[in-house]
Amino acid sequence: MSVFREFEQADFFTTGAVGLPGARVFFLQIGAEDDSLSIKCEKEQVIALVAYLRKMLEDAPAVRDTDTSSASLREPVDAAFALGSIGLAYDRQEDRVVLQFEEVTPDDEPDFDAGRVRARITRAQAVAFCNNAERLVRAGRPPCVFCGLPVNRDGHACPRMN
């Protein structure tokens, strides 16, 4: 059964990870009032979303206040689906960032009814999300200076140092 949810005015939008660096599972989480939804995603998807949000926000008026009180994931963190594609827009009339998240579609199921979540957040929420996401990514394994791949505590087999 596919999920379709719409948050006209999301109270919070955040990202977080469960587990230790190198074995973390990343989530996006959206909610309003007593209703929240978690989406499993990849760290690279979080990084890409931050890059696109930052680029979009460059053309919008500056944000003065960013509330980080809702930066951590809320329990329970049960993923409704795994993230596939991301849509992003800015509604100038309502001064809201519009996000759409779609479930990853399995290759072997052409008639798959993918889940979708649409949320409208403030520019301040978008900035707070970006700040939190950047801290979260930096808290993971550091990248190798030669190849950019993550380095484990005991090092890694760098393809450029072969």
N, C-alpha and C positions, 0 to 999 in steps of 0.2 A: 504494500500500500504506500503510495507516494505521499509526501508531506508538502502541503502548501500553507505558508504562513505569511502574514503581512503585519508589520509593526509600523503603523502610521506615524507614531512619535515614540521611538524607542527611548526608554529611560537609561539604558546602558548598552554599550557595545565595547567588548574587550576581547583580548586574546590571552591565552595562557598555555602552559604545558604541564603535563603530568609525567613524572619519571625523572631519571637522572640524565645529564647531558650524554648524548650518544645513543640514548634509548628513550628519548622524550616523545610523547605524543602531543601534538599541537591541536588546539581547539579555538574556534571563534565562538563567541557567545553573545547573544542579543536578547534583550528582554524589556518588558514594560509591565509595571505594577508587579503582580504575582506570577507573571507568565514569562518564562525564559526558554531559550532553545540553544543547544550546543551543536556545532558542526565540526567534525574531525577534518583536519587539514594538514598540509605539509608546511614545514618551516619556510620553504621557498615561496609558497603561496602567500604567507604572511608578509614576507619581505617584498614581494611584488605589489601586494595591496598597499603597503606603506608607501612605496615609491609612487604609485599612481595617485594616492590620496595627497601626498605632499605636492606633487606636480599640479593637481587640480586646485589645491588650496593657494598656490602661488597667485592665481588670477582672482581670488576672492578677497574681500576685505579682511584685514588682520584680525586675529582672535586675541583678545586680551586675557580672558580667564579660561583656564583649562582645569576642570575638576578631575582629579585622579582618584577620587574616593571609590569608584567602581572599577578599579584597574584589575582586581583579581577575579578569578573564575568563581562563580557561585555554584554551590552544591545543589543537586547532583549534576555531575558532568557526564551525562549519557548522550552520546552523539545521535542526532536524528538521522544523519547520513554523512557520507564522506564527500568533501567538496570537489566539484569539477570546475565549472567556469564561474567567473565573477563578472558582474556588470556594475558600472559605476557612472553616476551622473550627478549634476548639480541643478537643483530646482531654484532658480533665482527668485521667483515670485514668493516662494515659501521660505527661502533661505535655508534649505535643507540639502544634505548630501543623501542621495538615493543609492542604496546598495542592493544588488540582487545576487544571490548565491544559488547555484544549481548543483544538484547531485551529480556525481560522476556517473556516466553511462557505461555499463559493461559492453565490450565489443561484440560479444556473442548474443546480445539481446536487443535487436533492432527496434522492437516495439516497447521498450522499457519506458515506463512513465516516471521520469525523473522528478525528484522533489525540488521545490523552490522556496526560497525565503526572500522576501523583500522587506527592507527596513529604511526608514527615513531618520537620519540623525542630524544633530546640529554640527556646525563647523567646529565648535569647541570639543564636542565628543570625538570628532574625527582627529583633531590634534592630540587629544589625550590618548586615543587609541594608538596613534603613531608613536608617541613618546613611550608608552608602555611596551609596545611591540619591539621597538628598537632596544630597550633595556633587556627584554626577554631574550632576544636573539644574541646580544652581546654576552649574556650570562651562560651561553652554551660553550661548546668546544671552540677554541680559537682556530682561525684558518691558517693553513700553511702559507708562509711568505712566498713560496715558489709556485705552488699549483692552485692554491685557494681552497683545497679540500680540507675538511675538518681534521684536526690533529687530536688523537686520543691521548690519554695520560701517559701511555707508554710509547708515544710517537706514532708514525704511520709510514706506509710504503709510498713515498712520493714518486709519482710517475716521471717527474722532471729530473729527479736525482738518480735516474737509472744509468 
